[in-house]
Amino acid sequence: MSTNTPSSGMSFLLKLYLGRGVLAVGWAAAFAFAHDPIDALAITLLVVYPLIDAVSSLIELRAVPDGSEGRLTLFNGLLSALAAVGVGLAGAGGVSAVLHVFGAWAVVSGAAQVLVGLLRRGPELGRQWPILIAGGLSFLVGIFYNIQALGDDASLDVLSVYATGGGVFFIIQAGLLAWRTRRPRTQTV
């Protein structure tokens, strides 16, 4: 279901992006202190992070038009829900297993985020460069996580950095949307 006007859609996305960014940064702070050893708290946090993305994506469906953008947003929400299950199960297998699942999710969801950002590059929602950068970095970092998981130095420390970066990019995008709603609009023919 789409919102009625472009400005109400922008306001909705602003709030969603800000909330999503703050939750990601908060998660990163909690996970930084709770991931070693991988115990019930660490696994719970591992499950919660993709669930934040899943719920945010499903909520975001209210503000997106039908068509390819809506399908990508739905896909990302469902993918993130599967990732939550996957990292929960991988937690029993140790650091490498978690990095493999998290990395695979980061690659696919990052690609989907880039595609959604490209679809939103119109005049109403701005250039979406923070979302494009965050999606691109997620894609690349996901590859790195899978490579790291194959080595002897696999560590979950990198996940807090990942979540912090993603959160900051969502907060920046919210700020840009807020700025865009406050600046005077000029009519062009």
C-alpha positions in Angstrom: 0.0 0.0 0.0 1.5 3.3 -1.0 1.2 6.6 0.8 -0.9 9.3 -0.9 1.6 12.0 -1.7 5.3 12.1 -2.5 6.0 14.4 0.5 4.2 12.1 2.9 6.2 9.2 1.4 9.4 11.2 1.9 8.5 12.0 5.5 7.7 8.3 6.1 11.0 7.2 4.7 12.9 9.9 6.6 11.5 8.5 9.9 12.1 4.9 8.8 15.7 5.6 7.8 16.5 7.5 11.0 15.0 4.8 13.1 16.7 2.1 11.2 20.1 3.9 11.4 19.8 4.5 15.2 18.8 0.9 15.8 21.8 -0.3 13.7 24.3 1.8 15.6 22.8 0.7 18.9 23.0 -2.9 17.8 26.6 -2.4 16.9 27.4 -1.1 20.4 25.7 -4.0 22.1 27.3 -6.6 19.8 30.8 -5.1 20.3 30.6 -6.1 23.9 28.6 -9.4 23.6 29.9 -11.4 20.7 32.8 -13.2 22.4 32.2 -16.0 23.1 29.3 -16.9 20.8 26.7 -17.6 23.5 22.9 -17.3 23.7 23.2 -13.4 23.9 25.5 -13.2 20.9 23.3 -15.5 18.8 20.2 -13.5 19.9 21.9 -10.3 18.7 23.0 -12.0 15.5 19.3 -12.9 14.8 18.0 -9.4 15.7 20.2 -7.5 13.3 18.8 -9.0 10.0 15.3 -8.9 11.7 15.7 -5.1 12.0 16.3 -5.1 8.2 13.5 -7.4 7.5 10.9 -5.5 9.5 12.2 -2.2 8.1 11.9 -3.5 4.6 8.4 -4.7 5.2 7.3 -1.4 6.8 8.9 0.4 3.9 6.5 -1.3 1.5 3.9 1.3 2.6 6.0 4.1 1.0 7.1 2.4 -2.2 5.1 2.2 -5.5 4.0 -1.0 -6.9 6.4 -2.5 -9.5 10.1 -3.3 -9.4 10.9 -1.1 -6.4 8.2 -2.8 -4.3 9.3 -6.2 -5.4 12.9 -5.5 -4.5 11.9 -4.1 -1.1 9.8 -7.2 -0.4 12.6 -9.5 -1.7 15.0 -7.8 0.7 12.6 -8.1 3.6 12.1 -11.8 3.0 15.9 -12.4 2.4 16.7 -10.7 5.7 14.1 -12.9 7.5 15.9 -15.9 6.1 19.2 -14.5 7.1 18.0 -14.1 10.7 17.2 -17.8 10.7 20.5 -18.6 9.0 22.7 -16.7 11.4 20.8 -18.1 14.3 21.6 -21.7 13.1 25.1 -20.8 12.1 25.8 -19.5 15.6 26.1 -23.1 16.8 28.8 -23.7 14.1 31.1 -20.9 15.3 32.6 -17.8 13.9 33.3 -19.0 10.4 29.8 -20.3 9.9 28.3 -17.0 11.0 30.6 -15.0 8.8 29.6 -17.2 5.8 25.9 -16.7 6.3 26.2 -13.0 7.2 28.5 -12.4 4.2 26.1 -14.1 1.8 23.3 -12.0 3.2 25.4 -8.8 2.9 26.2 -9.6 -0.8 22.6 -10.2 -1.9 21.0 -7.5 0.3 23.6 -5.0 -0.7 22.9 -5.6 -4.4 19.2 -5.2 -3.7 19.8 -2.0 -1.8 21.8 -0.6 -4.7 19.0 -1.4 -7.1 16.4 0.3 -4.8 18.6 3.3 -4.5 18.9 3.6 -8.3 15.2 3.4 -8.7 14.8 6.2 -6.1 17.2 8.6 -7.8 14.3 10.8 -9.0 13.7 14.5 -8.1 11.4 13.8 -5.1 13.7 11.4 -3.1 17.0 12.9 -4.1 20.1 11.1 -5.4 20.1 8.4 -2.7 23.9 8.4 -2.7 24.2 7.3 1.0 22.0 4.3 0.3 23.9 3.5 -2.9 27.2 3.6 -1.1 25.9 1.6 1.8 24.5 -1.1 -0.5 27.7 -1.2 -2.6 29.9 -1.5 0.5 27.6 -4.2 1.9 28.1 -6.2 -1.3 31.9 -5.8 -1.2 32.2 -6.4 2.6 30.0 -9.6 2.2 32.6 -11.0 -0.2 35.3 -10.1 2.3 33.5 -11.8 5.1 33.3 -15.0 3.1 37.0 -14.9 2.3 37.8 -14.1 6.0 35.7 -17.0 7.1 38.0 -19.4 5.2 41.1 -18.2 7.0 42.5 -18.8 10.5 41.8 -15.2 11.7 38.0 -15.2 11.4 36.5 -12.7 13.9 33.0 -11.3 14.5 34.5 -7.9 15.4 33.9 -6.8 11.9 30.1 -7.1 12.2 29.9 -4.2 14.7 31.8 -2.0 12.2 29.5 -3.1 9.4 26.4 -2.3 11.4 27.8 1.1 12.5 28.6 2.0 8.9 25.2 1.0 7.6 23.5 2.8 10.4 25.5 6.0 9.8 24.6 5.9 6.0 20.9 5.5 6.9 21.1 8.5 9.3 22.8 10.6 6.6 20.1 9.6 4.1 17.4 10.6 6.7 19.2 14.0 7.1 19.3 14.6 3.4 15.6 13.8 3.1 14.9 16.2 6.0 17.0 18.9 4.3 15.1 18.2 1.0 11.7 18.7 2.7 12.7 22.0 4.3 14.3 23.7 1.3 12.0 25.8 -0.9 10.8 24.1 -4.1 11.1 25.8 -7.4 8.9 25.0 -10.3 10.5 23.8 -13.5 8.8 23.4 -16.8 
